[in-house]
Structure formats: structure tokens, C-alpha cells
Amino acid sequence: MIVASVIVDVAVMQTDRPFDYEVPDRWQEVIQPGMRVVVPFGPRHVQGFVLDVKEEAEIRKLKPIVEPMDIVPVLNEELLSLADWLTAESLCFKISALQVMLPAAMKAKYQKFIRKTREQSVQPAVESLFNNREEIPWEEATDAGKLSDIRKEVKNGTLEVIYSVKSKGRKKTVRMVKCTLSENELAEIVNIMPKNAVKQKEALLVFTGRTHHWLSLKETGISSATAKSLIEKGFLEEKQEEMYRDPLGGQHFEPDKPLMLTENQQKAIRPILDNLNAGTSGTFLLHGVTGSGKTEIYLQSISRVIEKGQEAILLVPEISLTPQMTERFKRRFGNDVAVLHSGLSTGEKYDEWRKISRKEVKVVVGARSAIFAPFENIGLIIIDEEHETSYKQEENPRYHARDVAIQRSFHYNCPVILGSATPSLESYARAKKGVYTLLSLDQRVNDRPLPTVDIVDMREELREGNRSMFSRTLFEKIKDRLEKGEQTVLFLNKRGYSSFIMCRDCGYVAGCPHCDVSMTYHRHRHQLKCHYCGYEEAAPYVCPECTSEHIRHFGTGTQKVEEELLKLLPEARIIRMDVDTTGTKGAHEKLLRKFGDKEADILLGTQMIAKGLDFPDITLVGVLSADTMLHLPDFRSSEKTFQLLTQVSGRAGRHTLPGEVVVQTYTPEHYSIQLAAEQNYESFYQQEMMMRKMGGYPPFYFLALITISHTEAIEAASAANKIVTKIKPALSSAAVILGPVASPIARINNRYRWQCLIKYKREPKLTEILKKVLEHYTKQGKSNGLIVSIDIHPYVLM
């Protein structure tokens, strides 16, 4: 007997192990590890992944596999072993680790049907539902309110419930037609056709000189009805042909040539090429100031990989996956590039994934999940802007793309390049220790100067009576750029019209009824929205507490900045980029293209404009609120502020025109703002490392965050205390446990949240203990509604 070990698509602790199924004779040649199969599990059918195929089982009587869902494995051997590593590292279920590697289209779609079993008749009330059909969808029965009648029939054996598992992925097909006649026959038929058959004559004439050529129905311009009647007469033949969806909308890119590398770039690329030639793994940290030509190093390294017949993965943060980045890679490598990011539809992602799987491309450019691209001969992995927190997934499995990249590089013996102008402290510390190899680019290409930076103290502006959100310096410079016809980028680190609504008489702040946070005001809909649970309501015109009319919005959002700008400079053409204006598909590209074509003078936006933009006419960058992140309860707040200011400043003066940056702040003396203005990473690193050492934070310690939530605050607090009591004795004296305390945001979506933070250096038993805690509370949580989640190396502590 051939047996398959299958992990089933049921994410609970009790099923987090392989189950054995018999492989029926007809599929013994077909079933292989890495395939998806449909298997019976209890009363239903579910999707599962085959982990292993063997010849004997521990149990005699096994259920057989229902059917395979794939013809070839969707996960190769390396990805299956990577899933084992991911499960252990992030303490997730094995099924979650396997699912994260596939596009959403390949997750299972479960459907239930009710089918008649034998000739014996069913009650008339139920029979009327079937209406001469053998089976009906479950939803029809529930909508008709006939479930209790159906239950009786199922007990009597006249009806059965069928569970169907399908893949959500649909291949896109296009209808192709060809003419079956010879040229002479075609001319004859057209001549003898009746006069009123105008459409059919026109349709046949399309094939003159192209008989026996397959053409898509769309390009022929023939209607479906005309095609149908010509097919019935035998003049045309049809077929369905598979076609990839094009995420770039059929754009054509002019190929470009590799650029001459500067001496600095040549020095930086040499060790990478040496590793590529030798076929050895190794992690390189490419630390280069903004505009120093890191992308060209990526492109030339990938060219070398393709020459060797290997494949490359390039990760870019979601927000900087601008059309500009994609275009640069398409120009250099043409159709050898697949693109994967959240802006694509489910179908487009599925098609791009299939191109990779079928070895039709050599390079993948994508956001975080592209790290799981199903290549089988990887020669290089690059992570651009490696400091970006979006490389860490915030739900299970909580992996960091950088760690996955390094893990995959061990298997393929290939180098990993981590590139950034502002590397994360952890990466830079590893490079300093020699764990990574440090490569530096400390000058911009062609020795272009870095932009000059002005730090404006907004407290002084207020004292001198300027209540506007623009300092006098920034306003003058914007006016100057408008007169010269140059472009400006204005950066604000938040979204919405303004932060919150408050009553000036009684101090009431409009908060979310389900979370302990104030709601954000969105002006274009006059709505208040909670950005944690999604709750929305209309903004009040009078205070709900004291009925005063003095209820106003406070704080500054992109919409408000845009209005203020238009009042002061009515002639300015402004493009606003934030979550509200880029919500629709392709909006991002359209807005950037307009800005690139100089249809606007000012680009105003949130984080999404901080990275990856490269326009020749941007000579001024204004940062409206440099402090937004500085005061968050997060040990990385100074680092994030430094990184963001450095990145935004880097948008100015990248070409021939010199650039200027104006940073507006209420804390100009803070070292992260001072050193970002100088683009002095080394000094910032020294200063921040001192702060981290004093506080006992990474890179001096590792972290693990345990979050406990429940609908009752007392239950969450009690469970948090029990967990800490259980963990403490198992850890060494060097480990530090902070908490348990209520989370900074103590309630989200009506669930009260408590947390404790573990700081440690070497705790060999920690993973095992945390796994036991998870197992214990997952079983208990089912009955009492408690949820425990554990994040190893967390990036969000809120």
C-alpha cells in the first residue's frame, strides 16, 4: 500500500501534525510531496499538502485521498524544508507556513452541496427545491429555510451532503477562431451568401489571406453570435487558449544598457561577483547614501546571475515598489521579470506565480511574500531598504523576509545583499562584528552633493506669531520653486484630514466605542474612522457630551495641508498621495506619472512618497512634522525618525539641479533630527547604540512579545500573570521579563489586551516553553475566548 502523509487545512493545535491517507491505485504514479490534495477529514473534505509518500502506515485501515488538486508539486523540496524551519522559528502552525508560500488564488475554496442518493422520493417540500436537479448548493437550502427538513432526509438516507474543495485560481482563457476553408473556397462562399447575411460575410472576409491562422475573437471584431452560426456551418473552428493577465497593462519598455560603474561602485560590487563566481553563500550589507547608485549594483549583479543560468529575487518595501523600480528592471531584463505585490489582483498574482513556477522568468521583483518565489536554482537574493519594518509580517506566520532570505541562501549557496542608506541597527552591528560583510558607497554618483538641510524650530515660529503649518522659510522656498518651474515634495507622516475631533468647551474627544483610541477625521466624507478595527460613524456637528458647537478637528492631515496650500498659493498644482487617493488599482502609477510629466508642481504625501522616487526636477523637500514618530512608546522611534528623514531628504537634488531640504520640528535638538540633517549615519549609530545598551534592547538583547487578549479585562490580566509565573522559573537570571502590563492600546475591537516582553541573550529552552504556553492556552482558549499570541523579534510593541 502507498501512503501519503498530509498536513490538513485546519489550523488548530490538535491537527498540527501529518495524517496518513491511502493513495488509490490510479494516483500512485501521480502523488508526490509538495502537491495539494483533497482528503476526507471528519464529515467533510478539506485541502491538504502532501509532505511525504511512503510504503507503510502505523494504522491498518486508512481513508483514501479523494483527488489530487495539482498535476505537478506546487512546493519543491527546499520550500517544504523551509516550512519546517518557519514553523519552529515563528511558533506557527505548519499549515500556516505552507499557505504563506502560495498566492491567495491557490488557497482552497470550500463549497457544500446537497445531492439525492437514490430513486426513493423525498418530501414534496424538499423536492420543490431541487426542481428536477440532482444536486443544489447548500446556500439555496439555507436561504429557503428548509434545513430541518433536509436534516430528516439525510438521516433517512435519501439525501447526502457533499463537500467540494476547489482552487480559487482561475486560468484566464481567450476564445480563438480560425477559418477551415481554403482561400478559393472562402471567396466562393462569400459570393454565394444571401444578401442579408452581411455580418457573416464581413466576418469571413477578415480571414482573407489568413485562412488556417488562429486569431482571438477580440482582434477579429466578430460578435459571439456571428461566430457561433459560422462554427455551426463548419466555416470556422474554435478553441480556448490560456493567456496570462498582464499586471503592467501591455506597456512596452525600451531596453537600456548597463551604466559605467564609478570607482566606488566597482569596489563595492567586486566581493559580490567573487562570491557569485565561487558559488558560496554570504551576507553583504551595502550601505550607500541616497543616490549613490545601489540599484545599478543590483542590476549588474543580477546580469551575472542570469549569465550563469541562475535566478534572482529582489525584494523592495511595498511602498517603494513604485512603477519606476519595476520599469528599471523591465528595461534591463525584459520579459525575464515577474512582479509580485499587493497592488495586483488575485488573478494577476496567480499568473505571475505560475510564470515563476514554470521557469518562464529569471528575476522576481516583489514585496515581502516574493521571498517564497518557487525558484529551484537561486543565484542571488537582494533586499533593498533592508531596514524597512514592512519586511516583518504581523500575523501568523510572523516571519522576517531577511531571515527567510538568509535561510534560503544556505540551501542554494548564494549571496544575499541587504541594501540601505540607513541600515537597521541590528544589521549594521552584525556587519561591524563581521557576521555580514560591509560594503560602503559614501558618495552620490558623479559626486553630486547631498542636499543642504535647514532645521526649523516651530516653537520659534509660534512665538513670532506664525500659526500656519508652514514655516516662513519653507513657504518662501516653495514660492521660489513655483516661480522657477521646479518641483517640490512635501512629506507628512500621517493620513486623513486631521487627527481627532475635540470639544473646546468640555474637552470631549471622539473615541472608538470598540477600542481605546481616538478616531481619525476624514473630511471628504465628513466621517470619523477607527484605523484599528475599521469602525466608522458620521462626525458630529455639536458635542455629544455638552451640546456645544465648539467642536473642532485637531492635528494636521494631508487633506488639510492641501487646502491650506491652495489658500496661500492658488496657482500651485498639487498631487496628493495618501491611502485615500491611492486606494484604487493603478492610482499610484497614474499620480506618479502625472508628477513625472510635470503636470504638477507639488507632490504632497505620507510615507509612500518617502522612498524610491527619482525625478530630475525635485529640488525642494519639506518635512512638515518631523516629530510624529519620536514620541511613540517604541524603543525604535529615534531610529525610525532618522531613517525616514534621511530617506525623504534623499529625494531632492538627485540629478543636475542642487537640492534643499527643510525639516520642521518642535524638538530640533534631538540627535536623530540633527544627524539626519547631516546624513551622518555613523554618529547616529554610535549614539543610538549607547541608548540601546542602557535600555537593554536589540542588538544587545533579543526580544519576545507575548500578547494576551479577552473580552473581559480581568480574564486577560489573570492569564497574563499566570503565563509570567509559568515562564520565569525556566529562564536564566540574565533574562529580563517586563510586565505583565496593559498594552499601550489597551482595547482593540472590544478585546482587552495585556502583554509581557521578554529580553534575553541565550535561552535554549525559551522556544520550547513558549510552545507549551501556546499549546495550553490554545486548547483552553477554545472554551473561554482567550487568545494568546507570541511574536519572536517583534517590530510592533503597541
N, C-alpha and C positions, 0 to 999 in steps of 0.2 A: 504494500500500500504506500502511495506517495502522500506525504503530509506537508501542509503549509502552515508555518507559524505566522499568525496575523495579529496586528495591533488594530483594534476596532475603534471606530469613530464615536467613542462615548467617553467624554473627558471627565471621568470620576476616578477616585483613588482605587476603587475595587477592580476597575478594568484596566489599570495601568500596567498591563503585562501581556505577553503574547498568548493567544489562544490557538489551539491546534484544530485544523479542519482537514477533512479528506479532500484530495484533489481527484475529481471524477476522471475516468479513463480518457474521455475526449479532450481534456485540457492538460493532460500530463506533459505534453511536449511544449505547452504554451506558458504555463505559470512559472514566473521567475521572481526572485527577490526584487523589490522596488516597484512592483506593479500594484495597482489598485484593484480590489476585488469586491464583489457584493457577497456578504456572508449572512447566514441566519444568526440572530442574536436575540435570545428570548423569543417573543412572539413576532418580532419584526425583522426586516432586512436592513443592514447598515453597510456603509463603506468601510473597508479596512485596507491596510497596507501589508503586503507580504514581506516579512523580514528574512525568512529562511525557508528552504524547501528541503525536507529530509525523508528518510525511508521508514522511520518508525515513530510511534507515538506512545506516550505513557498510558493513554486511555485506549481501550479496545474500540468502543463504539464512538465514532466521530461523525459530526454533521458534515455534509459535503458543502463545498463552495457553491454558491448559486450561479455566479458567472464572473468572468474577468471584465474589468472596465477599460483595460488598455491592451494594445497588441504588443507594445514593447514597454519595458520598465520606464516609469516617469522619474524615478530616483535611482541614480547609479550607486555603486558600492561605496564610493567615497562619501556621498551625501547621506547614506544610511548610517555610516560610522560617525559622521559629523552630528547626526541627530542624537546618537548616544552621548557624545560629548556635551551637546547643548542641553540635554535633559539633566545631566549631572551638574553642569555649571550653573544653570539658571533655576534649578529645582522646579522644572515644569513637567507636565505630563508628556509622555513620549509622543502621543498623537498630536499635541500642540507643536512639538518640534518638527514633526514630519509635515504638518499642514502649512507651517510658515514658509516652507521651501517652494510651495507651488502657488501659481497665480490664483486669484479668487475664483476664476471661471472653473477651476478644477476641483473646487470643494463640492461636496455632494449636495444634491437637491433631493429631498425626501418627499415622496408622494404616496398617499394611501388611496386604494380603490376598493369598491365592494363588487364582488363578482358572484354570479349564480353558480351553484355547484352541480346541480343535476336537473333532470326534467321536472321533478316534483314541483308543483306550483307554490308560489309564495302568496302571502295575503294580498288582496286587491290593493290595499292602501300602499303597500310597498311596490307592488307590480307597476302601479301607475308612475312611480319614479323612474323605473327602468325604460319604459316607453320603447319596447322592442330591442333594447340594447342588452349586451351580455354583462357589461360592467359599467359602473358610474363612479365619478370622483367622489371621495369622502366628503368634500365640501358641499356637494349637492345635497347629500343626505342630512348634513348638519343644518344647512340653510332651510331645508324643508321641515325641520323639527321632527324627523322620523327616527331618531337614533334608538329610542327604546324599542320600537317595532323591529328595527333591524337587528338589535341585540338578540331578541327572541328567535329570529330566523337563523342567526349564526349558531345559536345553541341547538336548534333543530337540524342544523347541517345543510340547510338549503342555500345559505349564503356564506361567503368567506371573505375575510379582509386580506387584501393583497398589499404588501409593502413594496414600493418600487423605488429604486435608487438610480438617479441619473446624474450625469455630469452637467454642470451649468454651462460649460464651454460649448459654444456652437461654432462650427467652422462656417465662414462666410462663403457662400457659393454664388456663382453668377451663371445666368442662363445663356448658353452658347447655341448658335444655329449655323447650319451650312446647307448649301443648295445641293441636291442629289443629282441635278441634271447636268448634261454637258452644255457647252456654250451654244451649240446648234439647237439642241432640244429647248434650251431656255428661250432663245429667240422665237422659235416656233410657238411654244406655249403662250408667250406674251401676245403674239399676233392673233391667236385664235380665241383668246379670252373674251368673254362678253364685255360690252362697253361699260356696264355698271360696276364691273369688278376693278374699279380704279385703284383702290388701296392695295389689292393683291398684285396688280401689275407693277405698281411703284415698288412694292416690296421685292418682287423678283428681280427688277432692274438693278437693285442695289448690288446683286451678285454678278452683274456683267463683268467679265474679266476676272472674277474671283470665285468661280464655282469650285466646290470642294474645299473652300477655305472656311475654317471655323471663325465666326465673328460673334461678339457679345450682342445680345438683343438690344442693349442700350445704344451701342455705337451704330447699329443699323438704322435705329429710329423706327423700327417696325413695332406696331402695337401688339399686345399679347393675343388679342382676338384674331388679328390677321395672321399672325404666326401659327396660331392653333389650327385655323382652317387650311393653311398651306401644308402643315405637318400631316393633317388627316388625308390630304390629297396625295401625299407622298413626295411633294416637291421639295420639302425641307425636312431636315433631320435635327433633333435637338439633344443636348446633354447638359448636365450641371457640372461646372468646373470650379474647384476650390480656388479661393482668392484671398490674399492677406489684406487685412484692413491697414490703411496707411496712416499712422499717427501724425505724419508731417504734412498730410493733405496734398500729396503729389508735388511738393516743392522740389525744384531742381537746384542743386548746388554746384557752382563752378569749382572744379578741383584746384587745390593750391599746392605749392611746393614747400618742402621743409625750409625754414629760415636758417641763415648763418648763425651759429651759436656764438655768444660772446665768450671771452676767456673764462669768466666766472661760471657760465653755464657749462662749458666744456669740462671744467674742473669738477662740477657737481655731478655731471652725467657719467663720468668715467667709471667710478666704482659700481654704478648700477649696471652698466654694459658689461663690466668684468664679471659680475655675478650672473648676468643673463647668459653670457658665453660659457661660463663654467657650469651652469645649471645647478647653482646652490641657493638655498634659502637664506634670507637675511632681511632685517627690517631697517629701512632708511628713513630718517626724519629729514625732509627737505624744508629747511627754514629759510624762506625768502621773503623780503619786503614786498608790499603790494606793487605790482607792475614790474617785478624782476624777471619775468619770463618762465614761471614754473610750468605753465601749460605747454610750452614748446618742448620742455624736457619730457613731459608725459608723452607727447605725440611722437617724439623721436624714439623714446624707449619702446613704445608700442610697435612702431615700424619694425624695430629689430626683432620683437617677439613674433610678428607676423612672418617676417623673412624666415624664421626658424620653424614655421609651420605650427606655431602655438597660438594660444588665445589669451586675451587680456580683459580684465574687469576694471572699470574706472567708476568709483563712487563719488558723487557730488551731493552736498546737502540739498534737500528738497527745494528750499527757497532759492538756491543759486543755480538750479537746473534750468537756467534761462535758455531761451532759443539760441542765444549767442553761443553758449557752450556746445550745444548739440550741433549747431551749424559748423563750428570749427572742426569737430570730429567727422562730420559727414563730408566736409570738403576734402579732408585728408584721406579718409578711408572709404568714402562712397558707400556702396551697399553692404560693406562688411560690418556695418554698425547696427546694433539693435538698441533701442532706447526704452528704458523702463522707469516710469514714475507715476505718482498718484494722479496726474492730470489726464492720463489716458483712460479710455473707457475699459470696462472689463474685457470686452472682446478684443480691443487693441492689445492689451497686456497679454492676453492668451496667445494672440498671433505672434507677438514679439518673442514670447517664451518658446513657442514651437519652432521659430527660426533658429533659436539658440540650440534647442534640443536636437534639431535635425542637422546641426553643423553647417547651417547656411550662412552664418556670420562668424566673425573672428573677434569682435570687440563688443562689449556691453557697456553702455553709459547709463547709469541709473542712480536712483536714491537707495536708501538703506537696504531694502529687500533684494536688490540686484546682486548682493553678495552671494546669494544662493543660486546664481545662474548655473544651469546644468551642463557646464563645460566639462570635458574629460581630459584636457591637455593644457592646463593653465600655465602660462609662462610669466605672468606679471599681474599683481593686484595693486591698484593705486587708490588711495583715499585722499581726496582733495579737501581742504579746510578740515583737517582731521580733528580740530578742537570742537567742532560743532556738536551740540548736545543732541541734535536730531538723529545722530547715528545710534543712539540708545533707544531701544523700543520700550515703551512704558507699560505695555500689557504683556501677558504671558505669550511666548517665552521672552523674558526680559534680557535679550542679548545685546551686546555692543558690536556693531559691524566691524570695528577694528580688531576685536578679539577673534571673531569668526574668520576674518581675512588672514590673520597670522596662523590660525589653526589649519586653514586650507593650504597655506603656503608650505607648511611642513610636509603635507602629503605630496604636493607636486614639486617640491624642491625649487621653489621660485621666490624671487624677491618681492617684498611689499614696500611701496613708497607711501609715506604719510607726509602730505604737503600742507604747509600753513605759514601765513605771515605771523600768526600768533598761536604757536602750538600750545596744547593743554599742558599744564604744569607737570602732570604725570608723565607725558611723553617726553618732555624736554629733560626731566630728571633722569629718565631711563637712558636718553641719549648721552647725557653728561656722565652717567655711570658706565657707558659702553655697552649697554644691553641693545640699544639701537645705534646705527651709525649716523652721526650728524653731518649733514651737507648744508652749506650756507650760501645764500645769494644775498649779499648785503647792499647791492646797488640795483637801481632800476635799469632796464635795458637802455642802451645808448646814453648811459649816465644822466638820464633826465632827473632833475631834482625832485625830492619829495615835496609835497605841498607845504606852504607855510601855514602854521596854525595859530589862531587867535583864541585865547580863552577869555570869555566874557563873564564877569561876575554879575548875575542877575539881581543880587541883593543891592548892588550899587545902582543898577538901572531903576529899581523900585524907589530907592532913597531919592533919586533925582527926578522922580515923578513920571517915569516911563512905565505905564501899566500895560503896555502892549505885550504880546507874546514874542515880539521880535525886538532884539536889542537894536540900538541905533546903528552900531557897527554893521550888523547883519543886513539891516534894511538898506543902508547906503550901498552895500556891496551888491545886493540883489538888483537895485535900481541901475547900478553901473553895468551889470551884466546884460540887463534888458536893452540898454542903450547900445551896447557893443554887439548885440546879437549872439551872445554866448549863452551856454545853458547852466542851470543851477539844479542841484539836488538838495531837497530839504528832508531831513530824516526825523521821524518822531517814533518813539518806541512804544506805541500802543495803538489801539484801534477804536472805532466808534466816534461819536460826536464829542462826548466828554465823559469823564469817568463815572460820575454819580449825580444823583439828584438830592438836594438838601433844602430843608425849610430854614430860612434865615431867622424866623421868629422863635421856633421851638427846638430847632436842631435835629428834627426828624430826618433820617437818611433812608431812602427806599432800598430795602434789603430783599433778598430772595427768601420766599417762605420755606424753601426746602434746604437751603444751605446758609452757612454763616458768612455770607459775603454780601457786599452792596451790589446792586445790579448796574449794568452799563447802559448809558442812554444812547440810542441810535436815532439820529434826528430825522432821516428821510422817511421813517415810518412812525415817528414820534412814539417809539417803543422802548421799554426797559427790557434788557435781556440778561439772564444769568449765564456767564460763559463756562460754568461748571456743570450744571445739569440741563441747560437748554430752556429753562422756564422763561416765558415771555408774558408781558402784560402791557397795556397802554400806559404811557406816562401820565401822571396826574397833573391837572391844572391848578388844583388847590391842595393844601397839605391835608392828608387823611387824618392827622392827629389833631391839629388845631384849626383847620379850615382857613388858614392864612393863604393869601395869594402870593406871598413872597417865597415861592418855591422855585429854586433855580438849579441849573446844572453847573457843576464844579469840575475843575480839571480841564485838560485840553485833549482833544482828539483830532484826527486828520481832517474830518469834515469841518470842524470849527476853524482849523488853521486855514483851510482853503477859502472859507468865507471871509475871514479877516484879511487874507492876502488880496482877494478880489476887491474888497472895500478900499484898501490902501493903493493897490496897483490894478485898476480896472482893465488896463491894456494887456496884462500878463496872460499868457495861455498856459493853463495848468493841467497836468495829468496827475490824478490821484490814484495811488496804488495801495490798496489795503484789502482786507478779507472781503469787504462789501463790494468793491469794484472788480475783483478778480475771481468772483465765485463761479462764473460760467466758464464752460470749456473754451480754451483758446483766448480768453480775455487777456491773460498775462502777456502772450505773444503780441497781440494786437496793440496793446498800450505801449509796449517797449518799441515796437516797430514805428509807431507814430512818433515817439520821442526821438528815435534814431533818425527818422526822416525830417527832423526839425520842425514838426508840426506843433511843438510846444516849447515853452521857454523854461518851465519849472517842472521837475518831477518830484512829487511830494508823496512820501510813503512811510510804511512801517518796515519791520525787519527785512521784508522780501526785497528791498532795494539796496540792502547793505552790501551785498556780495555779487561778484561775477559780472557786474556791468562794466562795459568798456566802450565809452563813447568819446570821440575826439574833442567835442566842444564843451564838455563839462569842465568848467574852470572854477566853480564855487560849490562847496558842500557846506550846508548849515545843519548843525545838530541842535534841535530845539530844546531837548531836555536830556542832558547827559546823565542826570541822577536817577532816572526812573528805576534802574535795577540795583543801584548802590545800597538801597535801604531795605532790600528784601531779606527775610531771615534765612540766608543761604550762605555757607562759607565760600561759595564760588562767586559771590556777587561782584567783588572787585575784579576778578579775572574776566568775568563776562562783560563788564563795563569796558575794561581795557581792550578786549578783543573786538567788541562792537565798534568802539570809537576808531580803532586802528583800521578796521575793515572799511568803514564808511569814508574815512579820510582818504583811503586808497582809491576812491572813485574819481578824485579830482586830478587834473593835470597829467593824464596818462599818455598824452601824445605831445604835439609840439607846443601847445599853449600851456603856460605855467598855471599851477592850481593853488587855490586858497581854501582854508577850512576855518569856519567859525563855530566854536563849541560854546553853547550857552549852558551855564550851570549855577546852582546855588551852593556848591561845595568845591570851588576852584582849587582849594589847597589839597584835595585828596590825591594821593600818589598815583592812583590808576588813571586819573584825568590828566595830571601833569605829564606823566610818562607816555601816555598815548599820544599827547600833542607832539612829543619829541620822537615818536615811533621808536622808543628805546626799550626794546623787549628785555634785553639782558638785565637792566637795572630793575625793571618791574619784576622779573623772575626772582632776583635776589631778595627784594623787599617782601614779595608775597610768600616766598619760602620761609622767611622768618616768622611771618604771621601764622602760616600753616603749622610750623613746628611748635609754636607756642600753644596753639589751639588743639594740636594732636589730630590733624586732618590729613587726607591724601596730599602728596605722595608718601607721607611718613607713616600713615596707617591705612589699612583697608577698612571699608565700611559695609555694614549690612543693616538694612532698614526693615523693621517688622511693623506692619500696619494692621490694626485690628478694627473692624467696624461692625456696628449693630444698630438696630432701630432704637434700642434703649441705651442711654449713656452709661448707666450703671453696669450693664452687662459687658459693654466694651471695656470699661475701666477694670472690672474684676478679671476678665480674661487676660488683659494686658499684664496685670500684676502676677497672675498665675504663670504666664509664659516666662516672665523675667525670673521668677523664683525657680522655675524648672531649668532654665539655661545657665544661670550663674554658677552653680557648683561644677559644671562640666568645662568651664573656661579657665584659662590660666590667669594668674594675678596681673599679667601685663595687659589683658583685655579690659576695655572700659565699656560699661553699659550706661547710656544716658536714658533716663526715663524709667518707667513709662510716664508719658505726659499726653495731654490732649494735643492733637495735631494743630499746626498753625491755622489751618482751616478746619475747625472742629466738627463741622457737619456738612456733608455733601449729599444731596438727593435724599434727605431725611434719614441718613445713616450717620451716627456719631462715630468719630474716628479718634483712636488713640494710637500712639506709636512709641517704639523704643529703638534707639540707634546703638549698634554695637561697633566699637572701634577696636581693631585687632591687627597684629603683625603676622603671627604664625599660629593658627589654631587648627591643627589637623582634624580635630573632632567636630568642628563647627558645622560643616555641611551635613554630617550625619545627624546631629542634634536638631538642626533646623528642619531637616526632612521629617524627623519624628514628630516635631511640633505641628508641621503642616498636615501630616497623616492623621494625627489625633484630632485636630480641630476641623479637618475636612469632614471626617466621619460625624463628629458632633454637630458641626455647623448645619448639616442637612436638616437636623431636627430643630435646632434653636435659632437659626438665621444668622449665626455668627460667621463673618468672613475674615480669614487671616491671609495676608499676602506678604511675601518676603522678596525684597529686592537686594540682590548682591551687587555691590558697587553702584549705589543709586546716584542719579543725577538730579532728581526732583525730590526735595525733602519736605515739600508742603503737604 
